[in-house]
Amino acid sequence: MSKIIVFSDYELEIIDNLKVTLNQKDSTRELSAIFTQELALKDLARAISLYPSILREQHLSNRARSFETLIENLCVKEIHDLVFHIPTKAILGQGFSIAKINFFFQIYYLYKALDKPETEKNTILELISHVVFTILVEEIFLGIISDKTIPIHIRTNAGYFLVNIWEYRIDYGVKEFAPILSNVWRAKKDQTPSFGTMMGISELFRICGSTNPIFFEFLERPELNQEEIDALYEFLMGLSYEEMFKLREVMKSIKKYSLSMEEVEKYIGKPIYPEYEAQDPRELFRSFRDRKNNALFRERSKSSGPKKTMEEYIMCYLLTRPEQWLNI
């Protein structure tokens, strides 16, 4: 039985500081809400920890289940009902992560209401980002595992990391991947896209000045293909491959070298703005899900354009040699 760590020491420090402030201001309703949610998270973690370890062999009558059989079920067999083959502990664990995100957003909103320093509010968003990254990486690993076009050794490596996340709800493999993605994400947030004939090129060069060295390795490798480049442009521009293709055709027909934001919205027929505020960590996951859905449609319809997201392409690259970026 593996015990889930509900809060790190740093997270507990933030929670305790808020309790002190609320107590000083006699904010009994808010203080009660924090205590209740904190207790609920601890109870949920305790319940999840009661389930058998995913990493150990389990026997029931003449049936046996182990880490190896789980990886085989996920990676080798054709499973169209994947959700029924994921351990209960993993399903509940993701619910725990969502609950933790909601809890820290509650704390974030209280910090805003109390007019706490911007640095302290940003710290809470960083904590939320970390949990969002864990959920995002789970999605990426599951996508890689279920994609039979990806070599089996890469999918097996993905399964190994995924099962460890499921077991402990900790950042196994996430803390190494997160800086690569978060650096690109932050650089993307700090720039305004340029909708011109070289759409995405200038954004790529600007981002390359402030990203992780592994990101450079990914871009510089000889086998980099056009679909990977197009997936990167989708991420940078906040537009789908199809929308960018349409805009290039429009510019060609009207003989313009660039378009304003208003013109882009006019030609693609919808406003360009994130569902969440730019600094909200959930925007990263929403962006990933949108691009993932588009990629799956292209794969099934045999359409042109990227068949995976930028995050999946980078993770596949990392999983070809996990021993070089993760201590295993």
C-alpha positions in Angstrom: 0.0 0.0 0.0 1.6 3.3 -1.2 0.8 6.4 0.8 0.0 9.5 -1.2 1.6 12.7 -0.1 -1.2 15.3 0.1 0.8 18.5 0.5 4.5 19.3 0.3 6.1 21.3 3.1 6.0 24.3 0.9 2.3 23.9 0.1 1.5 23.5 3.8 3.4 26.7 4.6 1.2 28.6 2.1 -2.0 27.1 3.6 -0.9 27.8 7.1 0.0 31.4 6.3 -3.5 31.9 4.8 -5.2 30.4 7.9 -3.3 32.9 10.1 -4.4 35.8 7.9 -8.0 34.7 7.8 -8.0 34.1 11.6 -6.6 37.6 12.2 -9.4 39.1 10.1 -12.1 37.0 11.7 -13.0 35.5 8.3 -14.7 32.4 9.9 -16.6 31.4 6.8 -13.6 31.4 4.6 -11.4 29.7 7.2 -14.0 27.0 7.6 -14.1 26.4 3.9 -10.3 25.9 3.8 -10.4 23.5 6.7 -13.2 21.5 5.1 -11.5 21.2 1.7 -8.2 20.4 3.3 -9.8 17.6 5.2 -11.6 16.3 2.1 -8.3 16.1 0.2 -6.6 14.2 3.1 -9.6 11.7 3.3 -9.5 11.2 -0.5 -5.8 10.5 -0.4 -6.2 8.1 2.4 -9.0 6.3 0.5 -6.8 6.0 -2.6 -3.9 4.7 -0.6 -6.1 1.8 0.6 -6.2 0.3 -2.9 -3.5 -2.3 -3.8 -0.2 -1.1 -5.2 -0.2 -1.0 -9.0 3.5 -1.9 -9.0 3.1 -5.1 -7.0 1.8 -8.5 -8.1 -1.8 -9.2 -7.1 -3.5 -12.6 -6.9 -7.3 -13.4 -6.8 -8.3 -17.0 -7.2 -6.5 -18.2 -10.3 -6.0 -14.8 -11.8 -2.8 -12.7 -11.4 -2.1 -9.1 -12.2 1.3 -7.3 -12.1 3.1 -4.3 -13.4 4.1 -6.3 -16.4 0.6 -7.5 -17.3 -0.7 -3.9 -16.9 1.9 -2.6 -19.3 1.1 -5.4 -21.7 -2.6 -4.6 -21.6 -2.0 -0.9 -22.2 0.7 -1.2 -24.8 0.4 -4.4 -26.7 -3.3 -5.4 -26.8 -5.9 -3.7 -28.9 -8.0 -2.0 -26.3 -11.0 0.1 -27.4 -12.4 0.3 -23.9 -9.1 1.6 -22.3 -10.9 3.3 -19.4 -12.0 -0.1 -18.1 -8.5 -1.4 -18.0 -7.0 1.5 -16.0 -6.7 0.6 -12.3 -9.2 2.2 -9.9 -6.4 3.8 -8.0 -5.4 5.7 -11.2 -8.9 6.9 -11.9 -9.4 8.2 -8.4 -5.9 9.6 -8.4 -6.7 11.9 -11.3 -9.8 13.0 -9.4 -7.5 13.8 -6.5 -5.3 16.0 -8.7 -8.3 17.9 -10.0 -9.5 18.4 -6.4 -6.1 19.7 -5.5 -6.2 22.2 -8.4 -9.6 23.4 -7.3 -8.4 23.7 -3.7 -5.4 25.9 -4.6 -7.5 28.0 -6.9 -9.7 28.7 -3.9 -6.6 29.8 -2.0 -5.5 31.9 -5.0 -8.9 33.8 -5.1 -8.7 34.4 -1.3 -5.1 35.8 -1.8 -6.5 38.1 -4.4 -9.4 39.2 -2.2 -6.9 39.8 0.7 -4.7 41.9 -1.7 -1.7 39.7 -1.1 1.6 40.6 -2.9 1.7 39.6 -6.6 4.7 37.4 -5.9 2.7 35.3 -3.5 -0.2 34.9 -5.9 2.2 33.9 -8.7 3.7 31.3 -6.3 0.2 29.7 -6.0 -0.2 29.7 -9.8 3.1 27.9 -10.0 1.9 25.2 -7.6 -1.3 24.8 -9.7 0.8 24.6 -12.8 2.7 21.7 -11.4 -0.4 19.7 -10.8 -1.8 20.6 -14.3 1.5 19.4 -15.8 1.0 16.1 -14.1 -2.4 15.7 -15.6 -1.2 16.8 -19.0 1.7 14.3 -18.9 -0.7 11.6 -18.0 -2.8 12.4 -21.1 0.4 12.5 -23.2 1.6 9.1 -21.9 -1.9 7.6 -22.5 -1.9 9.0 -26.1 1.5 7.5 -26.8 0.7 4.1 -25.3 -2.5 3.8 -27.4 -0.9 4.8 -30.6 0.2 1.6 -32.4 2.2 3.7 -35.0 4.8 4.5 -32.3 7.6 2.0 -31.7 6.9 -0.4 -28.9 9.9 0.5 -26.8 8.8 4.1 -26.7 5.3 3.1 -25.7 6.6 0.7 -23.0 8.8 3.5 -21.6 5.7 5.8 -21.5 3.8 3.0 -19.7 6.6 2.7 -17.1 6.4 6.4 -16.2 2.6 6.5 -16.3 2.2 3.7 -13.9 4.6 5.3 -11.4 2.5 8.6 -11.6 -0.6 6.5 -11.0 0.9 4.8 -8.0 2.2 7.8 -6.1 0.5 10.9 -7.7 4.0 12.5 -7.7 6.0 14.1 -10.6 7.7 10.9 -11.8 9.0 12.1 -15.2 7.0 15.3 -14.9 9.6 17.5 -13.3 12.1 16.8 -16.1 9.5 17.4 -18.9 7.8 20.4 -17.3 10.7 22.8 -17.7 10.9 22.1 -21.4 7.2 22.8 -21.9 6.8 25.6 -19.4 9.7 27.6 -20.8 8.2 27.4 -24.3 4.7 28.2 -22.8 6.0 31.3 -20.9 7.9 32.5 -24.0 4.7 32.1 -26.1 2.7 34.1 -23.5 5.1 36.9 -23.7 4.8 37.6 -27.4 2.1 38.7 -29.8 1.8 36.4 -32.8 2.6 37.9 -36.2 0.1 36.8 -38.9 2.2 37.1 -42.0 3.4 35.0 -45.0 6.2 33.5 -42.7 3.6 32.7 -40.0 5.2 31.1 -37.0 8.8 31.5 -38.1 9.5 34.7 -36.2 7.7 33.3 -33.1 9.9 30.2 -33.3 13.1 32.3 -33.4 12.0 34.4 -30.5 11.1 31.4 -28.4 14.4 29.7 -29.2 16.2 32.4 -27.3 14.7 31.4 -23.9 14.0 27.7 -23.9 15.5 24.5 -22.6 18.5 22.9 -24.4 16.6 19.7 -25.0 14.1 21.7 -27.0 17.0 22.8 -29.3 18.1 19.1 -29.6 14.6 18.2 -30.7 14.5 20.9 -33.3 18.1 20.3 -34.6 17.9 16.6 -35.1 18.1 15.4 -38.8 14.9 13.4 -38.7 12.7 16.4 -37.8 9.7 16.3 -40.2 7.2 18.7 -41.5 4.3 17.4 -39.3 6.4 18.1 -36.2 7.1 21.6 -37.4 3.5 22.2 -38.2 2.5 20.9 -34.7 5.0 23.5 -33.2 3.4 26.3 -35.3 0.0 25.3 -34.1 1.2 25.7 -30.5 2.9 29.0 -31.1 0.2 30.7 -33.1 -2.9 29.4 -31.3 -4.4 28.4 -34.6 -5.0 25.1 -36.2 -3.1 23.8 -39.2 -6.2 24.3 -41.3 -6.7 27.8 -40.2 -3.1 28.8 -40.9 -3.4 27.2 -44.4 -6.6 29.2 -45.0 -4.9 32.5 -43.9 -2.0 31.9 -46.2 -4.4 31.3 -49.1 -6.2 34.5 -48.3 -3.0 36.5 -48.2 -2.0 35.1 -51.5 -5.4 35.9 -53.1 -5.6 39.5 -51.7 -1.8 40.1 -52.3 -1.1 41.0 -48.6 2.0 40.0 -46.7 0.4 40.2 -43.2 -3.0 40.4 -41.5 -4.1 42.2 -38.4 -5.8 40.4 -35.5 -9.1 41.7 -36.6 -8.6 40.4 -40.2 -7.6 37.0 -38.9 -10.7 36.8 -36.8 -12.8 37.8 -39.8 -11.3 35.2 -42.2 -11.3 32.3 -39.8 -14.8 33.2 -38.5 -14.2 33.2 -34.8 -12.5 35.4 -32.2 -8.9 34.6 -31.1 -8.6 34.6 -27.3 -7.9 32.0 -24.7 -10.7 30.4 -22.7 -8.9 31.3 -19.5 -6.7 34.2 -18.6 -3.2 34.0 -20.1 -1.5 33.3 -16.7 -4.1 30.6 -15.8 -2.3 27.2 -15.9 -5.5 25.5 -17.2 -5.1 27.3 -20.5 -2.1 25.1 -21.3 -4.3 22.0 -20.9 -7.2 23.4 -22.9 -4.8 24.3 -25.7 -3.4 20.8 -25.7 -6.8 19.2 -25.8 -8.0 21.3 -28.7 -4.8 20.5 -30.7 -5.1 16.8 -29.7 -8.7 16.6 -31.0 -7.7 18.1 -34.3 -4.7 15.8 -34.6 -6.9 12.7 -34.0 -9.4 13.9 -36.6 -6.6 14.2 -39.2 -5.3 10.8 -38.3 -8.7 9.2 -38.8 -9.6 11.1 -41.9 -6.1 10.7 -43.5 -6.0 14.5 -43.8 -2.8 16.5 -44.2 -1.3 18.2 -41.1 0.2 17.1 -37.8 -1.2 13.8 -36.4 0.1 14.5 -32.9 0.5 17.6 -30.7 3.9 19.3 -30.2 3.9 17.9 -26.6 3.5 14.4 -27.8 6.2 14.7 -30.4 8.7 16.1 -27.9 7.8 13.4 -25.3 8.3 10.6 -27.9 11.7 12.1 -28.6 12.6 12.1 -24.9 11.3 8.5 -24.5 13.7 7.2 -27.1 16.5 7.8 -24.5 14.9 8.3 -21.1 18.1 7.4 -19.2 19.7 10.6 -20.5 17.1 12.9 -19.0 15.7 11.0 -16.1 17.3 9.0 -13.3 15.8 5.5 -13.6 
